[in-house]
Amino acid sequence: MAIIWILFFLIAIAGWAVQGMLQSRFKKYSKIPLRNGMTGKEVAEKMLHENGIYDVQVISVRGKLTDHYNPLNKTINLSEPVYGSYSVAAAAVAAHETGHAIQHAVGYAPLKMRSALVPVISSTSKWVMWVILAGILLIQAFPMLIWVGIAMYGLITLFSFITLPVEKNATNRAIQWLSSAGITDVSNHNQAVDALRWAGYTYVIAALSSLATLFYYIMIAMSGSRR
């Protein structure tokens, strides 16, 4: 059990460091303008059109780093600092989210799997902690209950790992297109790559944290069954 707590501590430290670096990188690269003066919205629209996609709308949403692609209504939702900004960071984020729209258009398998799990995960996440808590409290009387909770949390962990190739592929599409389309150049392309790399690390940390938590619950269940 001590090993799990050490793992939790290390993941928490790594998560804090990654978030700090991500915020720092985006703040820095948000001050570096694109030579062509294109905004995040214009970058996303250009990337869509060059990939033959005309039924996806690019809209602005409130918040910071709230950017996402919604496959249900086919919208690329860019945060206010990205939507109207003509910085390297804005271009990188816009291209990344457009990468998800392209995945949707071409039927990228991991994205289809992830999208299929969304309704299940949405429902499961509302109840999983209550089921696990009840399972821990009633582990002697109803030992199977905690395993039901663990199975539910296992789905959430699976979802977090399926997310990794989806995000990585979207980043690769963005990086390749930004360079080939001339949106970035030798003076700022590495900054765009760096920004997206640190954003990707957040998903890795989330997946590892979910896996560690899953192991923790399994250890509790196994320990309780031996009493």
C-alpha positions as CSV (number, residue, x, y, z in Angstrom):
1,M,0.0,0.0,0.0
2,A,2.9,2.3,0.7
3,I,4.1,1.9,-2.9
4,I,0.7,3.2,-4.1
5,W,0.9,6.3,-1.9
6,I,4.4,7.0,-3.2
7,L,3.1,6.6,-6.7
8,F,0.3,9.0,-6.0
9,F,2.7,11.5,-4.6
10,L,5.0,11.3,-7.7
11,I,2.1,11.6,-10.1
12,A,0.8,14.6,-8.2
13,I,4.2,16.3,-8.3
14,A,4.5,15.5,-12.0
15,G,1.0,16.8,-12.7
16,W,1.7,20.1,-10.9
17,A,5.0,20.5,-12.9
18,V,3.3,19.8,-16.2
19,Q,0.5,22.2,-15.5
20,G,3.0,24.8,-14.5
21,M,5.0,24.3,-17.7
22,L,1.9,24.3,-19.8
23,Q,0.7,27.6,-18.4
24,S,4.2,29.1,-18.8
25,R,4.6,27.9,-22.4
26,F,1.2,29.1,-23.5
27,K,1.7,32.5,-21.9
28,K,5.1,32.8,-23.6
29,Y,4.0,31.6,-27.0
30,S,0.8,33.7,-26.9
31,K,3.1,36.7,-27.2
32,I,4.7,35.5,-30.4
33,P,2.7,36.6,-33.5
34,L,2.3,34.6,-36.7
35,R,3.9,36.3,-39.6
36,N,0.8,36.0,-41.7
37,G,-1.4,37.5,-39.0
38,M,-4.0,34.7,-39.1
39,T,-6.2,34.3,-36.0
40,G,-7.0,30.9,-34.4
41,K,-10.4,31.0,-36.1
42,E,-8.9,31.6,-39.5
43,V,-6.2,28.9,-39.0
44,A,-8.9,26.3,-38.1
45,E,-11.1,27.2,-41.1
46,K,-8.2,27.1,-43.5
47,M,-7.1,23.6,-42.2
48,L,-10.7,22.4,-42.5
49,H,-11.1,23.6,-46.0
50,E,-7.8,22.3,-47.2
51,N,-8.9,18.9,-45.9
52,G,-12.2,19.1,-47.8
53,I,-14.4,19.7,-44.7
54,Y,-17.0,22.4,-45.0
55,D,-19.7,21.3,-42.5
56,V,-17.8,22.1,-39.3
57,Q,-18.3,25.5,-37.7
58,V,-15.6,27.3,-35.7
59,I,-17.0,29.2,-32.7
60,S,-15.8,31.0,-29.6
61,V,-16.3,29.8,-26.1
62,R,-15.5,31.4,-22.7
63,G,-12.6,30.4,-20.5
64,K,-9.0,29.6,-20.9
65,L,-7.7,26.3,-22.4
66,T,-11.3,25.3,-22.8
67,D,-10.8,24.5,-26.5
68,H,-12.4,21.3,-27.8
69,Y,-14.1,19.7,-30.8
70,N,-17.7,18.6,-30.4
71,P,-18.5,15.7,-32.8
72,L,-22.2,15.8,-31.9
73,N,-22.8,19.2,-33.5
74,K,-19.6,19.4,-35.5
75,T,-18.2,22.5,-33.9
76,I,-14.6,23.5,-33.1
77,N,-14.9,25.4,-29.9
78,L,-12.0,27.8,-29.4
79,S,-11.5,29.7,-26.1
80,E,-11.4,33.5,-26.3
81,P,-7.6,33.8,-26.1
82,V,-7.3,31.4,-29.1
83,Y,-10.3,32.4,-31.3
84,G,-9.2,35.9,-32.1
85,S,-5.5,35.7,-31.4
86,Y,-2.9,35.6,-34.1
87,S,-0.2,34.0,-31.9
88,V,1.8,30.8,-32.4
89,A,0.0,29.3,-29.4
90,A,-3.4,30.1,-30.8
91,A,-2.5,28.6,-34.2
92,A,-1.2,25.4,-32.5
93,V,-4.4,25.0,-30.4
94,A,-6.7,25.7,-33.3
95,A,-4.9,23.2,-35.5
96,H,-4.9,20.6,-32.8
97,E,-8.7,20.9,-32.4
98,T,-9.1,20.9,-36.1
99,G,-7.2,17.6,-36.1
100,H,-10.0,16.1,-34.1
101,A,-12.5,17.3,-36.7
102,I,-10.4,15.6,-39.4
103,Q,-10.3,12.4,-37.3
104,H,-14.1,12.5,-37.2
105,A,-14.4,13.1,-40.9
106,V,-12.1,10.2,-41.9
107,G,-13.5,7.8,-39.2
108,Y,-10.3,7.5,-37.1
109,A,-10.9,4.3,-35.1
110,P,-9.7,5.4,-31.6
111,L,-11.9,8.5,-31.8
112,K,-14.9,6.4,-32.8
113,M,-14.2,4.1,-29.8
114,R,-13.8,7.1,-27.5
115,S,-17.0,8.7,-28.8
116,A,-19.0,5.5,-28.3
117,L,-17.8,5.4,-24.7
118,V,-18.7,9.0,-23.8
119,P,-22.4,8.3,-22.8
120,V,-21.3,5.3,-20.7
121,I,-18.5,7.2,-19.0
122,S,-20.8,10.2,-18.4
123,S,-23.3,8.0,-16.5
124,T,-20.6,5.9,-14.8
125,S,-18.7,8.8,-13.5
126,K,-21.7,10.1,-11.6
127,W,-22.1,6.9,-9.6
128,V,-18.7,5.2,-9.4
129,M,-17.5,6.9,-6.2
130,W,-20.7,6.2,-4.4
131,V,-20.6,2.5,-5.4
132,I,-16.9,2.2,-4.4
133,L,-17.6,3.9,-1.1
134,A,-20.6,1.7,-0.4
135,G,-18.4,-1.3,-1.4
136,I,-15.7,-0.3,1.1
137,L,-18.2,0.2,3.9
138,L,-20.0,-3.1,3.2
139,I,-17.0,-5.1,2.1
140,Q,-17.7,-7.9,4.6
141,A,-21.4,-8.2,4.0
142,F,-21.4,-7.6,0.2
143,P,-17.9,-8.2,-1.1
144,M,-18.9,-8.1,-4.7
145,L,-20.2,-4.5,-4.5
146,I,-16.7,-3.0,-4.4
147,W,-15.7,-5.1,-7.5
148,V,-18.7,-3.6,-9.3
149,G,-17.3,-0.2,-8.5
150,I,-13.8,-1.2,-9.6
151,A,-15.2,-2.5,-12.9
152,M,-16.9,0.9,-13.3
153,Y,-13.7,2.8,-12.5
154,G,-11.9,0.4,-14.9
155,L,-14.0,1.8,-17.7
156,I,-13.1,5.3,-16.8
157,T,-9.4,4.3,-16.8
158,L,-9.8,2.6,-20.2
159,F,-11.4,5.8,-21.5
160,S,-8.4,7.9,-20.3
161,F,-6.0,5.6,-22.1
162,I,-8.0,5.5,-25.3
163,T,-7.8,9.3,-25.2
164,L,-4.0,9.2,-25.5
165,P,-3.7,8.1,-29.1
166,V,-6.6,10.4,-30.1
167,E,-4.8,13.4,-28.7
168,K,-1.4,12.3,-30.1
169,N,-2.8,11.8,-33.5
170,A,-4.5,15.2,-33.5
171,T,-1.2,16.8,-32.4
172,N,0.7,15.1,-35.2
173,R,-1.9,16.2,-37.8
174,A,-1.6,19.8,-36.5
175,I,2.2,19.9,-36.5
176,Q,2.4,18.5,-40.0
177,W,-0.2,20.8,-41.4
178,L,1.1,23.9,-39.7
179,S,4.5,23.4,-41.4
180,S,3.3,22.2,-44.8
181,A,0.7,25.0,-45.1
182,G,3.2,27.7,-44.1
183,I,1.3,28.8,-41.0
184,T,4.5,28.4,-39.0
185,D,8.1,28.7,-40.2
186,V,11.6,28.0,-39.0
187,S,11.4,30.9,-36.6
188,N,8.3,29.7,-34.7
189,H,7.5,26.1,-35.6
190,N,9.4,24.6,-32.7
191,Q,7.4,26.8,-30.3
192,A,4.1,25.4,-31.7
193,V,5.4,21.8,-31.3
194,D,6.5,22.6,-27.7
195,A,3.2,24.0,-26.7
196,L,1.3,21.0,-28.1
197,R,3.8,18.6,-26.5
198,W,3.2,20.0,-23.0
199,A,-0.6,19.9,-23.6
200,G,-0.3,16.2,-24.4
201,Y,1.6,15.5,-21.2
202,T,-1.5,16.5,-19.2
203,Y,-3.4,13.5,-20.7
204,V,-0.6,11.2,-19.9
205,I,-0.6,12.3,-16.3
206,A,-4.4,11.9,-16.1
207,A,-4.2,8.4,-17.5
208,L,-1.5,7.4,-15.0
209,S,-3.4,8.9,-12.1
210,S,-6.5,7.0,-13.1
211,L,-4.5,3.7,-13.4
212,A,-2.9,4.2,-10.0
213,T,-6.3,4.9,-8.4
214,L,-7.7,1.7,-10.0
215,F,-4.8,-0.3,-8.5
216,Y,-5.5,1.3,-5.1
217,Y,-9.1,0.2,-5.1
218,I,-8.1,-3.3,-6.2
219,M,-5.7,-3.5,-3.3
220,I,-8.5,-2.4,-0.9
221,A,-10.8,-5.1,-2.3
222,M,-8.2,-7.8,-2.0
223,S,-7.2,-6.8,1.5
224,G,-10.8,-6.7,2.6
225,S,-11.5,-10.2,1.1
226,R,-8.7,-11.7,3.2
227,R,-10.1,-10.5,6.5
